Amino acid sequence: MSRERPLLYNTNGLAHHRLADAIDLVADHGFDGIALTPDVAHLDPFRAAASEVAAVAAHLARRGLSCSIQTGARYVLDPRRKHHPNLMDPDPAARAARRDFYRRCAATGRDLGATVLSFWSGAAPADLGREAGLARLAAECEGTAADCAAAGLRAALEPEPGMFVATVAEFDALRSRVRHPGFGLALDLGHVHCQREGSPAAILREHRDHLLDVQVEDMREGVHEHLPFGEGTLDLSGVPAVLAEIGFRGPVSVELSRDSHRAHAVLPAAGTHLRRLGF
């Protein structure tokens, strides 16, 4: 890898590319790896054969690429409801289905050499109180972290706008209840900006001891829309220096899930922009 902090591109922004073509595009434009979102078209965890996973692992090795696992597939569990079921579901069987999906993703990650799996809480039922919700989610995070650890990965929860854990402050409230040592934070810097949580650099510094995964894209305050760099208002200029200061060596992933239709243009532009900033 060319950088101490590998720079990855999320395959959810390459949804119209075959995975082999996506890997080559990422490598050809100077990225260090892929942030794989196992999905219906990219190593579907319920259908991909071991031989398919092995072929992807060999392809990544040939191109000198690393891998992390993202789990934001929209309809892989339910073709009619986006991101359902989730860890906040009132039905234990539904929560177990989500956990099973994460176990399958972790197994894929193990076979691809990944060390981090990023996941999120999901939205909570309207009648679920905050304390009860934290207790439910903490138990599911404990289990997810244990499942990931069994596959050799660490589990990083990402605060996501609109979900039960939407902010870093809410992650902090959850983290105090989750005791598994393999549990940590996946921080999307665009989300920090969208939620008006303050300086992304300052939040990175404050969470250095729990930080496992970083995601970047452009975004505007108050609008949860992942944008190519230069189309939003997020200032990333101080971030590379802070990542170096805190000694972060985990993956930094570009997530442009709404731009698969123009990935051939936004992917190389993203790499150029981030290298210019020092990522």
Steps between C-alpha positions, in 0.01 A plus 500: 500500500622845415370675813512426872122543507359301208266698276205288386201543272163355599348258251153642576615780269582244229165323494486481119848347467585134521709454812807399302470817290444708813818361657701590191351849483587564865854370454560682173417833663741463790277390786637253753196279530127448484241551770284206399125526552382139458179536302281327246749569220828495697567174688146457628557342843206263444600383152870552431693175478829455683671487160366847416633644824836331442518648149439849639765446767749395233408802285553738792836339571609532136414870503653559845171618652370476855138459600255611768140388537203739490148368559267763359332286234150640465278206406709188554278383791163641398422588137217735602641687800831681489746403776260257667505315725752674727646473849221714648218277377257398777497142368800299630487279190529807277799625698652153471462519121697826497767345723521200267559737209786662691649157579492413132661832408769443764574156356540657156727763653711232666554329165592832335744603774285778646543603863204739549125466444289816513130484591223723641208487740206542269195710580310425820125446538324822598378357830843383620641710784859619493624292792329186379640563153853539632469176694372314193767640272783444748412132523492467120830687467661268755388205293605656170844586638539141624392361162746726321780412741444131425578582137801717589332837443409793723148641497463875442162666549430799277268780619257551214254790459144386557595188696486425873870585530521805275778704663836449663350604835248219466781259415676607819188420703489157340872429528492531877264199503688277254786315667639294216859612419443455128228767487578851377403797287459539125495874442356646181630856483220607271248390761678709762462803274141417406401472867684821593700315766804725479847464357565156347867536590415570865263202517766274351745617767246448780420145385849382416479209746186355343544588132508200264372630167469840326281589203518816291298678237367850460170605661297804599382590848153366572477291183588130508619468143842357415660730245814492287772727634443862408119470489445550874631718783713258706852622575739204527822699490601435862404134509813330361721675756275386786493142371880507501508662844281231658681219320194368319595213269155371410314536172379834364223428251329716240123439503311635200209258487280731293754538222543152356367626169802729468760305693736511203532877560446554874732218613819637342403856598456389862843339505663812356323727749589294807864452401527876452380544860752248631281194557 
